[in-house]
Amino acid sequence: MGKGKKEKNLVTPAIQNTDEQLENVTAKWLKVLDCIVFGVTLAILIGGVWAGYEHVYRRLDWFDTDDSRHLWMLFDKKRFQEIKDFMAEDPDRATLRSGDGRGPMWWAYETCDEELVSWLEERYGLDPKTSDTDAKGLRPQDLCKRGLKKPRWRDSSQAAEVYNVLQGDANQIRQYFIANPSALQVRSEDGRGPLWWAWEQCKTHPELLTLLHSLGADVATTEQDAKGFAPSVLCPSKIRKQMLASLSRK
């Protein structure tokens, strides 16, 4: 009897020791868990504060200026050469942001002009796949749903030059096209070129068509501009028929 009681007394302290060990381990893990929770909470708070700071900081640099308004207008009208010239005057214009948080790369994507986007990347190092967003949370690439495409025609200094030449006298026009025969094929952003501009003046300067015809231009071409108009359509029907009949005999 005495021996059994003694063994029972030996077991009880062992159980107590095990319970204490479990309590100690549990307490340690609870402390570790508390530290983890505290760390995660602190990280979230710091991240939130930083994100808020960054958001506010970035927006402090977003405002409309004469530069941003003018540059947006150039992009909107796809005046590629003027965009190049304007940005070359001050390279910092490549990173400006307007009041809505948009800048050159957003405006380039709005045109869906592949060459314009590539030019900004190559010339100014702008990232076409940036994760930066505007005030509405939109990235530049979000603004071109149909995908980037190479433009069929492009405004150029030569197109502007040809247009101005056609405002001069017949002799100057003839000499210009003799010296620059490829200029007869020049097309501007709207798809128009010398023949369209000549037909536009069929009432006031019909001699332009006669001159271009003598230089080998097809005045009766059915080729279309960006709006689907052939050159001769720009001239009133009655005058157009008379001009085509007259030129066909020459």
DRENPA-3360 file (N, C-alpha, C; in nm, 2 decimals, always signed):
BEGIN
1 = MGKGKKEK = +0.08/-0.12/+0.00/+0.00/+0.00/+0.00/+0.09/+0.12/+0.00 ~ +0.19/+0.13/+0.08/+0.27/+0.24/+0.09/+0.35/+0.27/-0.03 ~ +0.39/+0.16/-0.10/+0.46/+0.17/-0.22/+0.38/+0.23/-0.33 ~ +0.25/+0.19/-0.34/+0.17/+0.25/-0.45/+0.14/+0.39/-0.43 ~ +0.13/+0.44/-0.31/+0.10/+0.58/-0.28/+0.23/+0.66/-0.32 ~ +0.35/+0.60/-0.29/+0.47/+0.67/-0.33/+0.48/+0.69/-0.48 ~ +0.45/+0.59/-0.56/+0.46/+0.60/-0.70/+0.36/+0.70/-0.75 ~ +0.24/+0.71/-0.69/+0.14/+0.81/-0.73/+0.19/+0.95/-0.71;
9 = NLVTPAIQ = +0.26/+0.97/-0.60/+0.32/+1.10/-0.57/+0.43/+1.14/-0.66 ~ +0.50/+1.04/-0.72/+0.61/+1.07/-0.81/+0.55/+1.11/-0.95 ~ +0.44/+1.06/-0.99/+0.37/+1.09/-1.11/+0.32/+1.23/-1.11 ~ +0.26/+1.27/-1.00/+0.20/+1.41/-1.00/+0.29/+1.52/-1.03 ~ +0.41/+1.53/-0.97/+0.51/+1.63/-1.00/+0.55/+1.63/-1.15 ~ +0.55/+1.51/-1.21/+0.59/+1.50/-1.35/+0.49/+1.57/-1.44 ~ +0.36/+1.54/-1.40/+0.25/+1.60/-1.48/+0.25/+1.76/-1.46 ~ +0.28/+1.80/-1.34/+0.28/+1.94/-1.31/+0.39/+2.01/-1.39;
17 = NTDEQLEN = +0.51/+1.94/-1.40/+0.62/+1.99/-1.48/+0.59/+2.00/-1.63 ~ +0.52/+1.90/-1.68/+0.48/+1.91/-1.82/+0.38/+2.02/-1.84 ~ +0.29/+2.04/-1.75/+0.19/+2.15/-1.77/+0.26/+2.29/-1.77 ~ +0.36/+2.30/-1.68/+0.44/+2.42/-1.67/+0.51/+2.45/-1.80 ~ +0.57/+2.34/-1.86/+0.65/+2.35/-1.98/+0.56/+2.39/-2.10 ~ +0.44/+2.33/-2.10/+0.34/+2.37/-2.20/+0.30/+2.52/-2.19 ~ +0.28/+2.56/-2.07/+0.24/+2.70/-2.05/+0.35/+2.79/-2.09 ~ +0.48/+2.75/-2.06/+0.59/+2.84/-2.10/+0.60/+2.84/-2.25;
25 = VTAKWLKV = +0.59/+2.73/-2.32/+0.60/+2.72/-2.47/+0.49/+2.81/-2.53 ~ +0.37/+2.79/-2.47/+0.25/+2.86/-2.52/+0.27/+3.01/-2.51 ~ +0.33/+3.05/-2.39/+0.35/+3.19/-2.37/+0.45/+3.25/-2.46 ~ +0.56/+3.17/-2.49/+0.66/+3.21/-2.58/+0.60/+3.23/-2.72 ~ +0.52/+3.13/-2.77/+0.46/+3.14/-2.90/+0.36/+3.26/-2.91 ~ +0.29/+3.28/-2.80/+0.20/+3.40/-2.80/+0.27/+3.53/-2.82 ~ +0.39/+3.53/-2.75/+0.47/+3.65/-2.76/+0.52/+3.67/-2.91 ~ +0.57/+3.55/-2.97/+0.61/+3.56/-3.11/+0.50/+3.60/-3.20;
33 = LDCIVFGV = +0.38/+3.55/-3.17/+0.26/+3.58/-3.25/+0.23/+3.73/-3.24 ~ +0.24/+3.78/-3.12/+0.21/+3.92/-3.09/+0.31/+4.01/-3.17 ~ +0.44/+3.96/-3.17/+0.54/+4.04/-3.24/+0.51/+4.04/-3.39 ~ +0.47/+3.92/-3.44/+0.44/+3.91/-3.59/+0.32/+4.00/-3.62 ~ +0.21/+4.00/-3.54/+0.10/+4.08/-3.56/+0.13/+4.23/-3.56 ~ +0.22/+4.26/-3.46/+0.26/+4.40/-3.44/+0.34/+4.45/-3.56 ~ +0.43/+4.35/-3.61/+0.52/+4.39/-3.72/+0.43/+4.41/-3.85 ~ +0.34/+4.32/-3.87/+0.25/+4.33/-3.99/+0.17/+4.45/-3.99;
41 = TLAILIGG = +0.11/+4.48/-3.87/+0.03/+4.60/-3.85/+0.11/+4.73/-3.88 ~ +0.24/+4.73/-3.82/+0.33/+4.84/-3.84/+0.36/+4.86/-3.99 ~ +0.39/+4.75/-4.06/+0.42/+4.75/-4.20/+0.31/+4.81/-4.28 ~ +0.19/+4.77/-4.25/+0.07/+4.82/-4.32/+0.05/+4.97/-4.30 ~ +0.07/+5.01/-4.17/+0.06/+5.15/-4.14/+0.16/+5.23/-4.21 ~ +0.29/+5.18/-4.21/+0.40/+5.25/-4.28/+0.37/+5.26/-4.43 ~ +0.33/+5.14/-4.48/+0.30/+5.14/-4.63/+0.19/+5.23/-4.66 ~ +0.08/+5.24/-4.58/-0.03/+5.33/-4.61/+0.01/+5.47/-4.60;
49 = VWAGYEHV = +0.09/+5.50/-4.50/+0.14/+5.64/-4.48/+0.23/+5.68/-4.60 ~ +0.32/+5.59/-4.64/+0.41/+5.61/-4.76/+0.33/+5.63/-4.89 ~ +0.23/+5.54/-4.90/+0.15/+5.55/-5.03/+0.07/+5.68/-5.03 ~ +0.02/+5.72/-4.91/-0.05/+5.85/-4.91/+0.04/+5.96/-4.93 ~ +0.16/+5.96/-4.88/+0.26/+6.06/-4.90/+0.30/+6.07/-5.04 ~ +0.33/+5.95/-5.10/+0.37/+5.95/-5.24/+0.26/+6.00/-5.33 ~ +0.13/+5.96/-5.30/+0.02/+6.01/-5.37/+0.00/+6.16/-5.37 ~ +0.01/+6.21/-5.25/+0.00/+6.36/-5.23/+0.12/+6.43/-5.30;
57 = YRRLDWFD = +0.24/+6.37/-5.28/+0.36/+6.43/-5.33/+0.35/+6.44/-5.48 ~ +0.31/+6.33/-5.54/+0.30/+6.33/-5.69/+0.20/+6.43/-5.74 ~ +0.09/+6.44/-5.67/-0.02/+6.53/-5.71/+0.02/+6.68/-5.69 ~ +0.12/+6.70/-5.60/+0.17/+6.84/-5.59/+0.24/+6.88/-5.72 ~ +0.28/+6.78/-5.80/+0.35/+6.81/-5.92/+0.26/+6.80/-6.04 ~ +0.13/+6.78/-6.02/+0.03/+6.77/-6.13/-0.05/+6.90/-6.13 ~ -0.03/+6.98/-6.23/-0.11/+7.10/-6.25/-0.10/+7.15/-6.39 ~ -0.20/+7.21/-6.44/-0.21/+7.26/-6.58/-0.12/+7.38/-6.59;
65 = TDDSRHLW = -0.04/+7.39/-6.70/+0.04/+7.50/-6.73/+0.02/+7.53/-6.88 ~ +0.08/+7.64/-6.92/+0.08/+7.68/-7.06/+0.15/+7.57/-7.14 ~ +0.26/+7.52/-7.09/+0.33/+7.41/-7.16/+0.25/+7.28/-7.17 ~ +0.18/+7.24/-7.06/+0.10/+7.12/-7.07/-0.02/+7.13/-7.16 ~ -0.08/+7.25/-7.16/-0.19/+7.27/-7.25/-0.15/+7.27/-7.39 ~ -0.04/+7.34/-7.42/+0.01/+7.35/-7.56/+0.05/+7.21/-7.61 ~ +0.12/+7.14/-7.52/+0.17/+7.01/-7.56/+0.06/+6.91/-7.59 ~ -0.04/+6.92/-7.50/-0.16/+6.83/-7.52/-0.23/+6.86/-7.65;
73 = MLFDKKRF = -0.24/+6.99/-7.69/-0.30/+7.03/-7.81/-0.22/+6.97/-7.93 ~ -0.09/+6.97/-7.92/-0.01/+6.92/-8.03/-0.03/+6.77/-8.05 ~ -0.03/+6.70/-7.93/-0.06/+6.55/-7.94/-0.20/+6.53/-7.99 ~ -0.30/+6.60/-7.95/-0.43/+6.58/-7.99/-0.45/+6.60/-8.14 ~ -0.37/+6.69/-8.20/-0.38/+6.72/-8.34/-0.27/+6.64/-8.42 ~ -0.20/+6.56/-8.35/-0.09/+6.47/-8.41/+0.01/+6.55/-8.49 ~ +0.05/+6.66/-8.44/+0.15/+6.74/-8.51/+0.29/+6.69/-8.46 ~ +0.33/+6.59/-8.52/+0.45/+6.52/-8.48/+0.58/+6.61/-8.48;
81 = QEIKDFMA = +0.60/+6.68/-8.59/+0.71/+6.76/-8.60/+0.71/+6.87/-8.50 ~ +0.60/+6.93/-8.47/+0.59/+7.04/-8.37/+0.61/+6.99/-8.23 ~ +0.56/+6.86/-8.21/+0.59/+6.80/-8.08/+0.74/+6.78/-8.06 ~ +0.81/+6.73/-8.16/+0.95/+6.72/-8.15/+1.02/+6.85/-8.12 ~ +0.98/+6.95/-8.19/+1.05/+7.08/-8.18/+1.02/+7.14/-8.04 ~ +0.90/+7.13/-8.00/+0.86/+7.19/-7.87/+0.93/+7.12/-7.75 ~ +0.94/+6.99/-7.76/+1.00/+6.91/-7.65/+1.15/+6.93/-7.65 ~ +1.21/+6.95/-7.77/+1.35/+6.97/-7.78/+1.40/+7.10/-7.71;
89 = EDPDRATL = +1.31/+7.20/-7.71/+1.34/+7.32/-7.65/+1.36/+7.31/-7.50 ~ +1.29/+7.21/-7.44/+1.30/+7.19/-7.29/+1.27/+7.04/-7.27 ~ +1.38/+6.95/-7.26/+1.36/+6.81/-7.24/+1.27/+6.78/-7.11 ~ +1.27/+6.87/-7.01/+1.19/+6.84/-6.89/+1.04/+6.83/-6.93 ~ +1.00/+6.88/-7.04/+0.86/+6.87/-7.08/+0.81/+6.72/-7.10 ~ +0.91/+6.64/-7.12/+0.88/+6.49/-7.14/+0.82/+6.43/-7.02 ~ +0.85/+6.49/-6.90/+0.80/+6.43/-6.78/+0.69/+6.51/-6.71 ~ +0.65/+6.62/-6.77/+0.54/+6.70/-6.71/+0.41/+6.63/-6.69;
97 = RSGDGRGP = +0.33/+6.66/-6.59/+0.20/+6.60/-6.57/+0.10/+6.71/-6.56 ~ -0.01/+6.70/-6.62/-0.11/+6.80/-6.62/-0.20/+6.78/-6.49 ~ -0.30/+6.86/-6.48/-0.39/+6.85/-6.36/-0.45/+6.72/-6.34 ~ -0.48/+6.65/-6.45/-0.55/+6.52/-6.44/-0.44/+6.40/-6.43 ~ -0.32/+6.44/-6.41/-0.22/+6.34/-6.39/-0.16/+6.28/-6.52 ~ -0.20/+6.33/-6.63/-0.15/+6.28/-6.76/-0.04/+6.36/-6.81 ~ +0.04/+6.30/-6.90/+0.16/+6.36/-6.96/+0.18/+6.31/-7.10 ~ +0.29/+6.33/-7.16/+0.32/+6.29/-7.30/+0.29/+6.15/-7.33;
105 = MWWAYETC = +0.33/+6.05/-7.24/+0.30/+5.91/-7.28/+0.15/+5.88/-7.28 ~ +0.08/+5.94/-7.19/-0.07/+5.92/-7.19/-0.13/+5.98/-7.32 ~ -0.08/+6.10/-7.36/-0.14/+6.16/-7.48/-0.09/+6.09/-7.61 ~ +0.02/+6.03/-7.60/+0.07/+5.95/-7.72/-0.02/+5.83/-7.73 ~ -0.05/+5.76/-7.62/-0.13/+5.64/-7.63/-0.28/+5.68/-7.67 ~ -0.32/+5.80/-7.64/-0.46/+5.84/-7.68/-0.47/+5.84/-7.83 ~ -0.36/+5.87/-7.90/-0.36/+5.87/-8.04/-0.34/+5.73/-8.10 ~ -0.30/+5.64/-8.02/-0.27/+5.50/-8.06/-0.17/+5.50/-8.17;
113 = DEELVSWL = -0.08/+5.60/-8.17/+0.03/+5.61/-8.27/+0.15/+5.54/-8.22 ~ +0.18/+5.43/-8.28/+0.30/+5.34/-8.24/+0.43/+5.42/-8.25 ~ +0.45/+5.50/-8.36/+0.57/+5.57/-8.38/+0.59/+5.68/-8.28 ~ +0.48/+5.74/-8.24/+0.49/+5.84/-8.14/+0.53/+5.79/-8.00 ~ +0.47/+5.67/-7.96/+0.50/+5.61/-7.84/+0.65/+5.56/-7.84 ~ +0.69/+5.50/-7.95/+0.83/+5.45/-7.96/+0.93/+5.57/-7.95 ~ +0.89/+5.68/-8.01/+0.98/+5.80/-8.01/+1.00/+5.85/-7.87 ~ +0.90/+5.85/-7.79/+0.91/+5.90/-7.65/+1.00/+5.81/-7.57;
121 = EERYGLDP = +0.99/+5.68/-7.60/+1.07/+5.58/-7.53/+1.22/+5.60/-7.57 ~ +1.24/+5.61/-7.70/+1.38/+5.61/-7.75/+1.45/+5.75/-7.72 ~ +1.37/+5.85/-7.74/+1.43/+5.99/-7.73/+1.44/+6.03/-7.58 ~ +1.34/+6.00/-7.50/+1.33/+6.06/-7.37/+1.33/+5.95/-7.26 ~ +1.34/+5.82/-7.30/+1.35/+5.71/-7.20/+1.22/+5.69/-7.12 ~ +1.11/+5.73/-7.18/+0.98/+5.71/-7.11/+0.94/+5.56/-7.13 ~ +0.89/+5.50/-7.02/+0.85/+5.36/-7.02/+0.71/+5.35/-7.08 ~ +0.69/+5.29/-7.19/+0.55/+5.27/-7.25/+0.47/+5.17/-7.17;
129 = KTSDTDAK = +0.53/+5.09/-7.08/+0.46/+5.00/-7.00/+0.46/+5.03/-6.85 ~ +0.47/+5.16/-6.83/+0.48/+5.21/-6.69/+0.36/+5.17/-6.61 ~ +0.38/+5.16/-6.48/+0.26/+5.13/-6.39/+0.21/+5.26/-6.33 ~ +0.27/+5.37/-6.37/+0.22/+5.50/-6.32/+0.08/+5.52/-6.37 ~ +0.00/+5.58/-6.28/-0.14/+5.61/-6.32/-0.18/+5.76/-6.31 ~ -0.28/+5.79/-6.38/-0.33/+5.93/-6.37/-0.43/+5.95/-6.26 ~ -0.50/+6.06/-6.25/-0.59/+6.08/-6.14/-0.70/+5.98/-6.14 ~ -0.73/+5.92/-6.25/-0.84/+5.82/-6.25/-0.79/+5.68/-6.24;
137 = GLRPQDLC = -0.66/+5.66/-6.21/-0.60/+5.53/-6.19/-0.57/+5.46/-6.32 ~ -0.56/+5.54/-6.43/-0.54/+5.48/-6.56/-0.39/+5.49/-6.60 ~ -0.33/+5.38/-6.65/-0.20/+5.38/-6.70/-0.20/+5.43/-6.85 ~ -0.09/+5.48/-6.90/-0.09/+5.53/-7.04/-0.15/+5.42/-7.14 ~ -0.11/+5.30/-7.13/-0.15/+5.19/-7.22/-0.30/+5.16/-7.21 ~ -0.36/+5.20/-7.10/-0.51/+5.18/-7.08/-0.59/+5.27/-7.18 ~ -0.53/+5.37/-7.24/-0.60/+5.47/-7.32/-0.61/+5.43/-7.47 ~ -0.55/+5.32/-7.50/-0.55/+5.28/-7.64/-0.60/+5.13/-7.65;
145 = KRGLKKPR = -0.73/+5.12/-7.65/-0.79/+4.98/-7.64/-0.78/+4.91/-7.78 ~ -0.77/+4.98/-7.89/-0.76/+4.91/-8.02/-0.62/+4.87/-8.06 ~ -0.52/+4.91/-7.97/-0.39/+4.87/-8.00/-0.31/+4.97/-8.08 ~ -0.18/+4.98/-8.06/-0.10/+5.08/-8.13/-0.09/+5.04/-8.28 ~ -0.08/+5.14/-8.37/-0.07/+5.12/-8.51/+0.02/+5.23/-8.57 ~ +0.09/+5.19/-8.67/+0.17/+5.29/-8.74/+0.08/+5.38/-8.83 ~ +0.10/+5.51/-8.82/+0.01/+5.59/-8.90/+0.04/+5.58/-9.05 ~ -0.07/+5.59/-9.13/-0.05/+5.58/-9.27/+0.02/+5.70/-9.33;
153 = WRDSSQAA = -0.02/+5.82/-9.27/+0.04/+5.94/-9.32/+0.09/+6.02/-9.20 ~ +0.18/+6.11/-9.22/+0.24/+6.19/-9.11/+0.26/+6.34/-9.16 ~ +0.22/+6.43/-9.07/+0.25/+6.57/-9.10/+0.41/+6.58/-9.10 ~ +0.46/+6.65/-9.19/+0.61/+6.67/-9.20/+0.64/+6.81/-9.25 ~ +0.76/+6.85/-9.23/+0.81/+6.98/-9.28/+0.79/+6.99/-9.43 ~ +0.81/+6.87/-9.50/+0.80/+6.88/-9.65/+0.66/+6.90/-9.69 ~ +0.56/+6.84/-9.62/+0.42/+6.85/-9.65/+0.38/+7.00/-9.64 ~ +0.43/+7.06/-9.53/+0.40/+7.20/-9.51/+0.47/+7.29/-9.62;
161 = EVYNVLQG = +0.59/+7.25/-9.66/+0.66/+7.32/-9.76/+0.58/+7.32/-9.89 ~ +0.54/+7.19/-9.93/+0.46/+7.18/-10.05/+0.33/+7.26/-10.05 ~ +0.26/+7.26/-9.94/+0.14/+7.33/-9.93/+0.17/+7.48/-9.95 ~ +0.28/+7.53/-9.89/+0.31/+7.67/-9.91/+0.35/+7.71/-10.05 ~ +0.42/+7.61/-10.12/+0.47/+7.63/-10.25/+0.35/+7.65/-10.35 ~ +0.24/+7.57/-10.32/+0.12/+7.58/-10.41/+0.05/+7.71/-10.39 ~ +0.09/+7.79/-10.30/+0.03/+7.93/-10.28/+0.11/+8.03/-10.37 ~ +0.22/+7.99/-10.43/+0.30/+8.08/-10.50/+0.26/+8.09/-10.65;
169 = DANQIRQY = +0.35/+8.15/-10.73/+0.32/+8.16/-10.87/+0.35/+8.03/-10.95 ~ +0.30/+8.02/-11.07/+0.31/+7.90/-11.15/+0.45/+7.86/-11.18 ~ +0.54/+7.96/-11.21/+0.68/+7.93/-11.24/+0.75/+7.87/-11.12 ~ +0.73/+7.93/-11.00/+0.79/+7.88/-10.88/+0.74/+7.73/-10.85 ~ +0.61/+7.71/-10.87/+0.56/+7.58/-10.85/+0.62/+7.48/-10.94 ~ +0.63/+7.51/-11.07/+0.69/+7.42/-11.17/+0.83/+7.39/-11.14 ~ +0.91/+7.49/-11.11/+1.05/+7.47/-11.07/+1.07/+7.38/-10.95 ~ +0.98/+7.40/-10.85/+0.99/+7.33/-10.73/+0.97/+7.18/-10.76;
177 = FIANPSAL = +0.86/+7.15/-10.83/+0.83/+7.00/-10.85/+0.93/+6.94/-10.95 ~ +0.99/+7.02/-11.04/+1.09/+6.96/-11.13/+1.21/+6.92/-11.05 ~ +1.24/+7.01/-10.95/+1.36/+6.98/-10.87/+1.33/+6.87/-10.76 ~ +1.20/+6.86/-10.72/+1.16/+6.77/-10.62/+1.04/+6.68/-10.67 ~ +1.06/+6.60/-10.77/+0.95/+6.52/-10.82/+0.87/+6.43/-10.72 ~ +0.94/+6.39/-10.62/+0.88/+6.30/-10.52/+0.78/+6.38/-10.44 ~ +0.79/+6.51/-10.44/+0.70/+6.60/-10.36/+0.55/+6.58/-10.41 ~ +0.53/+6.54/-10.53/+0.40/+6.52/-10.58/+0.32/+6.41/-10.50;
185 = QVRSEDGR = +0.40/+6.32/-10.43/+0.34/+6.21/-10.36/+0.33/+6.24/-10.21 ~ +0.37/+6.36/-10.17/+0.36/+6.39/-10.03/+0.22/+6.39/-9.97 ~ +0.20/+6.33/-9.85/+0.07/+6.33/-9.79/+0.08/+6.38/-9.65 ~ -0.01/+6.46/-9.61/-0.01/+6.51/-9.47/-0.09/+6.42/-9.38 ~ -0.10/+6.45/-9.25/-0.17/+6.37/-9.15/-0.31/+6.33/-9.20 ~ -0.38/+6.43/-9.26/-0.52/+6.40/-9.30/-0.53/+6.33/-9.43 ~ -0.41/+6.28/-9.49/-0.41/+6.20/-9.61/-0.42/+6.28/-9.74 ~ -0.41/+6.41/-9.72/-0.41/+6.50/-9.84/-0.28/+6.54/-9.88;
193 = GPLWWAWE = -0.27/+6.58/-10.01/-0.14/+6.62/-10.07/-0.16/+6.72/-10.18 ~ -0.07/+6.74/-10.27/-0.08/+6.84/-10.37/-0.20/+6.84/-10.46 ~ -0.25/+6.72/-10.50/-0.37/+6.71/-10.58/-0.50/+6.76/-10.50 ~ -0.50/+6.72/-10.37/-0.62/+6.77/-10.29/-0.62/+6.92/-10.28 ~ -0.50/+6.97/-10.25/-0.48/+7.12/-10.23/-0.51/+7.19/-10.36 ~ -0.47/+7.13/-10.47/-0.50/+7.20/-10.60/-0.65/+7.20/-10.63 ~ -0.71/+7.08/-10.61/-0.86/+7.07/-10.64/-0.94/+7.16/-10.54 ~ -0.89/+7.19/-10.42/-0.96/+7.28/-10.33/-0.96/+7.42/-10.39;
201 = QCKTHPEL = -0.87/+7.45/-10.47/-0.86/+7.59/-10.53/-0.91/+7.59/-10.68 ~ -0.99/+7.49/-10.71/-1.03/+7.48/-10.86/-1.10/+7.60/-10.91 ~ -1.17/+7.67/-10.82/-1.25/+7.79/-10.86/-1.16/+7.91/-10.88 ~ -1.07/+7.92/-10.79/-0.99/+8.05/-10.79/-0.85/+8.03/-10.87 ~ -0.80/+7.91/-10.87/-0.67/+7.88/-10.93/-0.67/+7.75/-11.01 ~ -0.76/+7.74/-11.12/-0.76/+7.62/-11.20/-0.63/+7.59/-11.27 ~ -0.55/+7.69/-11.28/-0.42/+7.66/-11.35/-0.33/+7.57/-11.27 ~ -0.35/+7.55/-11.14/-0.28/+7.46/-11.06/-0.29/+7.32/-11.11;
209 = LTLLHSLG = -0.42/+7.28/-11.14/-0.45/+7.15/-11.19/-0.38/+7.12/-11.32 ~ -0.39/+7.22/-11.41/-0.32/+7.21/-11.54/-0.17/+7.19/-11.52 ~ -0.12/+7.27/-11.43/+0.03/+7.26/-11.41/+0.07/+7.12/-11.35 ~ -0.01/+7.07/-11.25/+0.02/+6.94/-11.19/+0.00/+6.83/-11.30 ~ -0.10/+6.85/-11.38/-0.13/+6.75/-11.48/-0.01/+6.74/-11.58 ~ +0.05/+6.86/-11.61/+0.16/+6.86/-11.71/+0.29/+6.80/-11.65 ~ +0.29/+6.80/-11.51/+0.41/+6.74/-11.44/+0.39/+6.59/-11.42 ~ +0.28/+6.53/-11.47/+0.26/+6.39/-11.46/+0.17/+6.34/-11.35;
217 = ADVATTEQ = +0.11/+6.43/-11.28/+0.02/+6.40/-11.17/-0.12/+6.35/-11.23 ~ -0.18/+6.25/-11.16/-0.30/+6.19/-11.21/-0.42/+6.27/-11.14 ~ -0.46/+6.38/-11.21/-0.56/+6.47/-11.15/-0.70/+6.40/-11.13 ~ -0.72/+6.29/-11.20/-0.85/+6.22/-11.19/-0.84/+6.10/-11.10 ~ -0.73/+6.09/-11.02/-0.72/+5.97/-10.93/-0.84/+5.96/-10.83 ~ -0.86/+5.83/-10.80/-0.97/+5.80/-10.71/-0.92/+5.77/-10.57 ~ -0.79/+5.79/-10.55/-0.72/+5.76/-10.42/-0.79/+5.86/-10.32 ~ -0.80/+5.81/-10.20/-0.88/+5.88/-10.10/-0.79/+5.93/-9.98;
225 = DAKGFAPS = -0.84/+6.04/-9.92/-0.77/+6.09/-9.80/-0.83/+6.02/-9.68 ~ -0.79/+6.07/-9.56/-0.84/+6.00/-9.43/-0.99/+6.00/-9.41 ~ -1.06/+6.09/-9.48/-1.20/+6.10/-9.47/-1.27/+6.03/-9.58 ~ -1.19/+5.97/-9.67/-1.25/+5.90/-9.78/-1.28/+5.98/-9.90 ~ -1.22/+6.10/-9.91/-1.25/+6.19/-10.03/-1.14/+6.18/-10.13 ~ -1.18/+6.16/-10.26/-1.08/+6.17/-10.37/-1.05/+6.32/-10.39 ~ -0.94/+6.35/-10.45/-0.90/+6.50/-10.47/-1.01/+6.58/-10.54 ~ -1.06/+6.52/-10.65/-1.16/+6.60/-10.73/-1.29/+6.63/-10.66;
233 = VLCPSKIR = -1.32/+6.55/-10.56/-1.45/+6.57/-10.48/-1.45/+6.70/-10.41 ~ -1.33/+6.76/-10.39/-1.32/+6.88/-10.32/-1.36/+7.00/-10.40 ~ -1.39/+6.98/-10.53/-1.43/+7.08/-10.62/-1.57/+7.07/-10.66 ~ -1.65/+7.18/-10.67/-1.79/+7.17/-10.71/-1.81/+7.09/-10.83 ~ -1.92/+7.01/-10.83/-1.94/+6.91/-10.94/-1.93/+6.97/-11.08 ~ -1.99/+7.08/-11.11/-2.00/+7.14/-11.24/-1.85/+7.18/-11.29 ~ -1.78/+7.25/-11.20/-1.64/+7.29/-11.24/-1.56/+7.16/-11.25 ~ -1.58/+7.06/-11.16/-1.50/+6.94/-11.17/-1.51/+6.87/-11.31;
241 = KQMLASLS = -1.63/+6.86/-11.35/-1.66/+6.80/-11.48/-1.59/+6.87/-11.60 ~ -1.60/+7.00/-11.59/-1.54/+7.09/-11.69/-1.39/+7.07/-11.69 ~ -1.33/+7.07/-11.57/-1.18/+7.06/-11.56/-1.14/+6.93/-11.61 ~ -1.20/+6.82/-11.57/-1.16/+6.69/-11.61/-1.17/+6.67/-11.76 ~ -1.28/+6.73/-11.82/-1.30/+6.72/-11.97/-1.19/+6.79/-12.04 ~ -1.16/+6.91/-11.98/-1.05/+6.99/-12.04/-0.91/+6.93/-12.03 ~ -0.88/+6.87/-11.92/-0.75/+6.81/-11.90/-0.73/+6.68/-11.97 ~ -0.85/+6.61/-12.00/-0.84/+6.49/-12.07/-0.80/+6.51/-12.22;
249 = RK = -0.82/+6.63/-12.27/-0.79/+6.66/-12.41/-0.64/+6.71/-12.42 ~ -0.57/+6.73/-12.31/-0.44/+6.78/-12.31/-0.34/+6.66/-12.30;
% end
